[in-house]
Amino acid sequence: MPKTIRYTLLSIRDMITSAGPFLLLAVALLTLTYWWLDPTPPKHVTLATGPGQSAYDEFGKRYAKAMAAYGIEVQLLPSEGSSQNLEWLAAGKTDLGFVQGGTNALPANDNEGLLSLGSLFVEPVWLFYRTEAAQKVTKDSTLNGLTQLKGLRVNVGTEGSGVPSLMGKLFDVNRIDAGAITLSRLEQTPATVAFLNGELDALVFASAPESPMVQMLLQTPGVKLMDFAQSEAYSRRFAFLTPVTLPRGVVDLASDVPAQDVRLVAPTTTLMAREGVHPAVLQLFSQASLEFHSPAGWFNRAHEFPNAANTEFPLSREAERTIRDGVPLMQRYLPFSYANLMERMWLALGIIIAVLLPLSRIVPPLYEFRIRSRVFRWYGQLRDIENRAGNSAESAQELADELNRLETRVGKIIVPLSYADELYALRNHIELVRKKLLTSAP
C-alpha cells in the first residue's frame, strides 16, 4: 500500500478513535430519542364502521385503501352503527370508529381518553314512506311531520345504530306516545326488504347520501322522502342537529328527482379515536379525510368538511393541525416515512445538537493528545539513557545499543504531516544523546 494512502488511513483511524466516546454518546441519545418518540406507525389498526352497504361501510373501505398505500392494514369491524362504535372505542375494542352526533350516552368517565379527528359529514335523517300507506293519513299522500306517523309501522333501526335514541328524542318533543306507532328495530337490509314488500309503512335511516340504500330508495317508485317542515325548530331544540336541504333535482337532474326541495335534519358524523392510537396514524387518517370529505356534496359546499365544529369530544392535535394547515410541507415532497421521522424528531434533534455541540470541542484536543503521545512517550526512555551515561556500571557501548534500538522504534512512528516537526525533533534529540555518549566514552 502506498505510504500516502497508509498515512491518510491511519490519520482517519486516529480521528475516529478520538471521537469514539462522542460518537457513542450521540448514537445513544439518538436511539433513546427514537425509542421515546416512536415515530414509526403500527402496521395494523382497527376501524369500526357500520352495517353493510351503509355510508360508514363505504367510507371505511376508502380509508382502508388509502392506508394500504402507506403499508398500514386497516381491519374493518362491521357494527350496528354509531352507538356500538362508541361503546367499542370506550372499551378499547377498536382503534377508530365513526360516531354520529347526539349518540353519546356513555358515562363521563368513559368519555375520557377519546379524541375527535373532526366532523366529516352530515347524516340527514332519511324518513322514507310508502305513498300507499300515506294515503291513509293525508289526501295528497304526502307526510311532512312526525305526528302523521301515528298508526303506521315504522322501523327505526337497531339499538347500536343510534337512530332509535335519536328518534326517541324527536318523538318525545312531538309528544308522540310510544304505543301510538308500531316500531320495529330491524337491521338496515332486512328492514329495506320488508319495506319494499309492504310489511313496513316507513323506514328511518341516518346516513350520508353515499349510502347505496339511500341512493336506491330515493329513486324507487311509490316511495317518498318525508319533508321535515320544522327542521329549523329541531336544530334549535337539539344542538347536535343541523337543518339541511336536499335540493330539487340533485339526485337525478334529467328525471327531476326530487321534484322539489326537501327539508331535513342532520346530525354530524365524527371520526373518533382512542387516545393511545399512534399520532402518525391519526395524522394519516386526518389527511385522508381532507381528500374524502372536502369536495362539495349534496349538503355542503367544497371545503366545508372536515371541520372542528359540532364535536362533542376533544379534537386531537394532529387533526387540528391538518384541518388548519393541510398536508405538512415535507410530506408534499418526501415519502411519508421520511417526512414523518423528520417532523417528529426535529425538535429532539435540535436538543441533542445543543447538548453535543459543546462536548464536540473536546474531540480536537483528544486527537492532538493521541498523536503527540506517540512521540512524547519515548522521551522518558531517552532521558533515562542520558541519565545513565555517567554511570560506570554500564558501558557506553551498551547504552549506544539501547539508543539504537530506541531510534529504530522511533523510525517506525507514523504521524500526520502537521505533527512531523515533533517527530523530527525527537530524532534530533536522540542524535544529541548519541553524541554525548560518544564524548563521554573512555
Stockholm file with secondary structure:
# STOCKHOLM 1.0

chainA/1-442         MPKTIRYTLLSIRDMITSAGPFLLLAVALLTLTYWWLDPTPPKHVTLATGPGQSAYDEFGKRYAKAMAAYGIEVQLLPSEGSSQNLEWLAAGKTDLGFVQGGTNALPANDNEGLLSLGSLFVEPVWLFYRTEAAQKVTKDSTLNGLTQLKGLRVNVGTEGSGVPSLMGKLFDVNRIDAGAITLSRLEQTPATVAFLNGELDALVFASAPESPMVQMLLQTPGVKLMDFAQSEAYSRRFAFLTPVTLPRGVVDLASDVPAQDVRLVAPTTTLMAREGVHPAVLQLFSQASLEFHSPAGWFNRAHEFPNAANTEFPLSREAERTIRDGVPLMQRYLPFSYANLMERMWLALGIIIAVLLPLSRIVPPLYEFRIRSRVFRWYGQLRDIENRAGNSAESAQELADELNRLETRVGKIIVPLSYADELYALRNHIELVRKKLLTSAP
#=GR chainA/1-442 SS CCHHHHHHHHHHHHHHHHTHHHHHHHHHHHHHHHHHHCCSCCSEEEEECCSTTSHHHHHHHHHHHHHHTTTCEEEEECCSCHHHHHHHHHHTSCSEEEEETTCCCSCHHHHTTEEEEEEEEECCEEEEEEHHHHTTTCTTSCCCSGGGGTTSEEECCCGGGSHHHHHHHHHHHTTCCGGGSEEECCCHHHHHHHHHTTSCSEEEEECCTTCHHHHHHHTCTTEEECCCTTHHHHHHHCTTEEEEEECTTSSBTTTTBSSSCEEEEEEEEEEEEETTSCHHHHHHHHHHHHHHHSSCCSSCCTTCCSBSTTCSSCBCHHHHHHHHHCSCTGGGTSCHHHHHHHHHHHHHHHHHHHHHHHHGGGHHHHHHHHHHHHHHTTHHHHHHHHHGGGCTTSCHHHHHHHHHHHHHHHHTCCCCGGGHHHHHHHHHHHHHHHHHHHHHCC
#=GC SS_cons         CCHHHHHHHHHHHHHHHHTHHHHHHHHHHHHHHHHHHCCSCCSEEEEECCSTTSHHHHHHHHHHHHHHTTTCEEEEECCSCHHHHHHHHHHTSCSEEEEETTCCCSCHHHHTTEEEEEEEEECCEEEEEEHHHHTTTCTTSCCCSGGGGTTSEEECCCGGGSHHHHHHHHHHHTTCCGGGSEEECCCHHHHHHHHHTTSCSEEEEECCTTCHHHHHHHTCTTEEECCCTTHHHHHHHCTTEEEEEECTTSSBTTTTBSSSCEEEEEEEEEEEEETTSCHHHHHHHHHHHHHHHSSCCSSCCTTCCSBSTTCSSCBCHHHHHHHHHCSCTGGGTSCHHHHHHHHHHHHHHHHHHHHHHHHGGGHHHHHHHHHHHHHHTTHHHHHHHHHGGGCTTSCHHHHHHHHHHHHHHHHTCCCCGGGHHHHHHHHHHHHHHHHHHHHHCC
//
